Amino acid sequence: MKSMTGYAKVEKVSEKFKVSCEIKTLNSKGLDVFVGVPYYLSSKEIKINRIIANRIKRGKAYLRLNVKFLTPVDLNIDYVMAKSYFESLESLREQLGIQNLLSVGDLLIFKEIFRGDFSDEVVEELWEFSESVILDTLKRLVDEREKEGQKLFVELNDMIQKMKEIVESISSLSFKLKGEIAKKIRENVEEILPEKVELDVNQFETAVALIADKADIREEIARLKSHLTRLEELIRSDEPVGTLLNFLTQEVHREFNTILSKSRMLEITNYALEGKYINSQLKEQVQNIE
């Protein structure tokens, strides 16, 4: 089991390049990939998306690739763009009454004026090296997500075990339900009827049976046990299970709610409320799982 949140950074140096890759991932309903690379590697963005999608199934992934050339490269200078910037700066200087004259250094901050002239061979060589950096970064990221996932596993398993104990307690109490209903009905009737009036046994049993049938929670208990067993299986799976876990927590929530609506015993109500609270914590943590 993996967490959806993670961060990794790797930097590698060759004779010609220094490449650093930084990836961070956040929670998301699906997989959303955002890639930032230098313009001369923009043709590789689709490949990068595929590489990420093969290793991450869910979450928002932000990748940034930085490249530094360690050997001289040919540059193209956009003289038209440079002249436009210079004239705009000169106009600004005159309008503001700045005495200092402009220099070439003032234009160096506009990086779009200078573009490297890279051959296809250089781009492919750089991509081959950059791809290895990306793969190493992804491996480190996945390792971090797995470590965080193991911490989440411990918490989730503890919550599931607590809910299983609660359901067993509710199940034990459910066998006493009919007797409790009969006792309450008898007490209520005796308060209402005159002392000399005797209860009709058949009518009494029928009333108890009807109310007990409406308060029967055996199906809800069976479904809860099934859902909790499935939750245990999923958190031990090697596959991405976050979406399934989220769905099951909704089903568990529904069963506890139904038990609360049917409950005729304070003890069952208290247990169901506790189970519902723990399940809400479980649901919150599940949002972090891939």
C-alpha positions in Angstrom: 0.0 0.0 0.0 1.3 3.4 -1.0 0.6 6.9 0.2 -0.4 9.4 -2.5 1.9 12.1 -1.0 5.6 12.0 -1.6 8.7 14.0 -2.6 12.0 13.1 -4.2 14.9 14.9 -5.9 17.9 13.4 -7.8 20.8 15.2 -9.4 23.4 13.5 -11.7 26.4 14.9 -13.6 28.0 13.7 -16.8 30.8 15.1 -18.8 28.4 17.3 -20.8 25.3 17.8 -18.5 24.2 18.4 -15.0 20.6 17.3 -14.7 18.4 17.6 -11.6 14.8 16.2 -11.3 12.3 17.0 -8.6 9.0 15.2 -8.2 6.3 15.8 -5.6 2.9 14.1 -5.4 -0.3 15.1 -3.7 -3.8 13.6 -3.2 -6.2 13.4 -6.1 -9.2 11.4 -7.2 -7.3 10.3 -10.3 -3.9 10.7 -11.9 -2.9 14.2 -12.9 0.6 14.9 -14.2 2.2 18.3 -14.6 5.6 18.4 -16.3 8.1 21.3 -16.4 11.1 20.9 -18.7 13.4 23.2 -20.7 12.0 24.2 -24.1 14.5 22.0 -26.0 13.1 18.9 -24.3 9.4 19.8 -24.8 9.1 17.1 -27.4 9.7 14.5 -24.6 6.8 15.6 -22.4 4.5 12.8 -23.7 7.2 10.2 -22.9 7.6 11.7 -19.4 3.9 11.4 -18.8 3.9 7.8 -19.8 6.9 7.0 -17.6 5.1 8.5 -14.6 1.8 6.8 -15.4 3.6 3.4 -15.4 4.8 3.9 -11.9 2.1 6.1 -10.3 -1.6 5.2 -10.6 -3.2 7.9 -8.5 -2.4 11.4 -7.3 -1.3 14.8 -8.6 2.4 14.5 -9.8 4.5 17.6 -10.4 7.8 17.0 -12.2 10.4 19.7 -12.8 13.6 19.0 -14.8 16.6 21.4 -14.7 19.5 21.2 -17.1 22.9 22.8 -17.0 25.3 22.4 -19.9 28.9 21.8 -18.9 30.4 22.4 -22.4 29.9 25.4 -24.7 26.8 25.4 -26.8 25.8 27.5 -29.9 23.4 30.3 -29.1 20.9 32.1 -31.3 20.2 35.7 -30.4 16.8 37.2 -31.1 18.0 40.7 -32.1 14.5 42.0 -32.8 13.4 40.9 -29.3 16.5 42.4 -27.8 16.0 45.7 -29.6 12.3 45.8 -28.4 13.4 45.3 -24.8 16.2 47.9 -25.1 13.9 50.5 -26.5 11.2 49.9 -23.8 13.8 50.1 -21.1 15.3 53.3 -22.6 11.8 54.9 -22.7 11.2 53.8 -19.1 14.6 55.4 -18.0 13.7 58.7 -19.7 10.2 58.8 -18.2 11.5 58.2 -14.7 14.4 60.5 -15.1 17.0 57.8 -14.4 20.5 59.2 -15.1 22.3 55.8 -15.5 22.7 54.7 -19.1 21.6 51.2 -20.1 24.1 48.5 -20.9 24.1 45.0 -22.3 24.0 43.6 -18.8 20.5 45.1 -18.4 19.2 42.8 -21.1 20.7 39.6 -19.7 17.7 39.1 -17.4 15.5 38.5 -20.4 16.4 34.8 -21.1 14.0 34.5 -24.1 16.4 36.7 -26.1 19.0 33.8 -26.0 18.1 30.3 -27.2 20.5 27.4 -27.6 20.9 25.9 -31.1 20.8 22.2 -30.4 21.1 19.5 -33.0 18.9 16.4 -32.8 21.9 14.3 -31.7 22.6 16.6 -28.8 18.9 16.6 -27.7 18.7 12.8 -27.9 22.0 12.5 -25.9 20.6 14.9 -23.3 17.3 13.0 -23.2 18.9 9.6 -22.7 20.8 11.0 -19.7 17.8 12.9 -18.4 15.6 9.9 -18.6 17.9 8.0 -16.3 17.6 10.8 -13.8 13.8 10.8 -14.0 13.7 7.0 -13.5 16.0 7.3 -10.4 13.8 10.1 -9.0 10.6 8.1 -9.5 12.2 5.0 -7.8 13.1 7.1 -4.8 9.6 8.7 -4.8 7.9 5.3 -4.9 10.0 4.1 -2.1 9.0 7.1 0.0 5.3 6.6 -0.8 5.6 2.9 0.2 7.3 3.9 3.6 4.4 6.3 4.2 2.0 3.7 3.1 3.3 1.3 5.8 2.6 3.9 8.4 -0.9 4.3 7.1 -1.4 0.5 7.1 -0.7 0.3 10.8 -3.3 3.0 11.5 -5.9 1.6 9.2 -5.5 -1.9 10.5 -5.9 -0.7 14.1 -9.1 1.1 13.2 -10.5 -1.9 11.3 -9.8 -4.2 14.3 -11.6 -1.8 16.7 -14.6 -1.7 14.4 -14.6 -5.5 14.3 -14.7 -5.6 18.1 -17.6 -3.1 18.1 -19.6 -5.2 15.5 -19.0 -8.3 17.6 -20.4 -6.5 20.7 -23.4 -5.3 18.7 -23.9 -8.9 17.5 -23.9 -10.2 21.0 -26.4 -7.6 22.2 -28.7 -8.3 19.2 -29.6 -11.7 20.6 -31.0 -10.0 23.7 -33.0 -7.5 21.6 -36.3 -9.4 21.5 -36.2 -9.9 25.3 -35.5 -6.2 25.9 -38.3 -5.2 23.6 -40.7 -7.5 25.4 -39.6 -6.1 28.7 -40.1 -2.4 27.6 -43.5 -3.1 26.1 -44.7 -4.9 29.2 -43.5 -2.0 31.5 -45.2 0.6 29.2 -48.4 -1.4 29.1 -48.5 -2.0 32.9 -48.1 1.8 33.4 -51.1 2.5 31.1 -53.6 -0.3 31.9 -55.5 -0.6 35.2 -54.1 -3.1 37.7 -56.9 -5.6 37.3 -56.7 -5.8 33.5 -54.7 -8.8 32.3 -52.6 -8.8 29.1 -53.7 -10.8 26.1 -50.7 -13.1 25.7 -51.3 -13.7 22.0 -51.6 -10.0 21.2 -48.6 -9.2 23.4 -46.4 -11.7 21.5 -47.6 -10.4 18.2 -46.7 -6.8 19.1 -43.3 -7.9 20.3 -42.7 -9.9 17.1 -43.7 -6.9 14.9 -41.4 -4.5 16.7 -38.6 -7.0 17.0 -38.8 -7.6 13.2 -38.5 -3.8 12.5 -35.5 -3.7 14.9 -33.8 -6.7 13.5 -30.2 -5.8 12.6 -28.8 -9.2 11.7 -28.5 -8.3 8.0 -26.6 -5.1 8.8 -24.3 -7.0 11.1 -23.6 -9.6 8.4 -22.8 -6.9 5.8 -20.6 -5.0 8.3 -18.6 -8.1 9.0 -18.2 -8.7 5.2 -17.1 -5.1 4.6 -14.5 -5.2 7.4 -13.1 -8.4 6.1 -12.8 -7.0 2.7 -11.1 -3.9 4.1 -8.5 -6.1 5.8 -7.8 -7.8 2.5 -7.5 -4.6 0.6 -5.0 -2.9 2.9 -2.7 -5.9 2.5 -2.9 -5.8 -1.3 0.0 -4.7 -3.5 -2.4 -3.0 -6.0 -3.7 0.5 -5.8 -6.7 0.2 -3.6 -7.5 3.8 -2.5 -10.7 4.1 -4.6 -12.1 0.7 -3.3 -11.3 1.6 0.3 -13.1 4.9 0.0 -16.2 3.1 -1.5 -16.2 0.5 1.3 -16.0 3.2 4.1 -19.1 4.7 2.6 -20.9 1.3 2.8 -19.7 0.8 6.4 -21.1 4.3 7.2 -24.4 3.3 5.7 -24.7 0.1 7.8 -23.9 1.9 11.1 -26.5 4.5 10.2 -29.1 1.9 9.6 -28.3 0.2 12.9 -28.7 3.5 14.7 -32.1 4.1 13.0 -33.3 0.6 14.1 -31.7 0.5 17.5 -34.0 -0.2 20.5 -31.1 -0.6 23.0 -28.9 2.2 24.4 -25.9 -0.1 24.4 -26.3 -0.8 20.7 -26.7 2.9 20.0 -23.5 3.7 21.8 -21.5 1.0 20.0 -22.9 2.1 16.6 -22.0 5.7 17.3 -18.5 4.7 18.3 -18.1 2.6 15.1 -19.4 5.4 13.0 -16.8 7.8 14.5 -13.9 5.4 13.9 -15.1 4.8 10.4 -15.0 8.6 9.7 -11.4 8.6 10.9 -10.7 5.6 8.6 -12.3 7.4 5.6 -10.2 10.5 6.3 -7.0 8.5 6.2 -8.1 6.5 3.1 -8.0 9.8 1.1 -4.2 9.6 1.3 -3.9 6.1 -0.2 -3.1 5.5 -3.9 
